Amino acid sequence: MPKADRHTRSPIERKTPEEEAQIQAGIDADPDNPEMSAADFAAARPAAEVVPEIVEEYRRRLREQK
C-alpha cells in the first residue's frame, strides 16, 4: 500500500525513476508548453500585479463563502 504523506490523509503513489523519465521526456518533447527556465521564473510577476481586477473578484468571492 502507498505511504501516506504526513500533510494529507490520502496516500501518495510515488513514481518510479522510469516513470519520471517518461514524464520528463513528454514535457521536453512538447514545443507548445516548454518547461519554465530560471529566467522565466525571475521575470514572473504576481497575478495581483498583472490582473488586479480578477484577483480582487476571486478574493471577494472567497470572503462571501465564509
Secondary structure, 3 states (H helix, E strand, C coil): CCCECCCCCCECCCCCHHHHHHHHHHHHHCCCCCCCCHHHHHHCCCHHHHCHHHHHHHHHHHHHHC
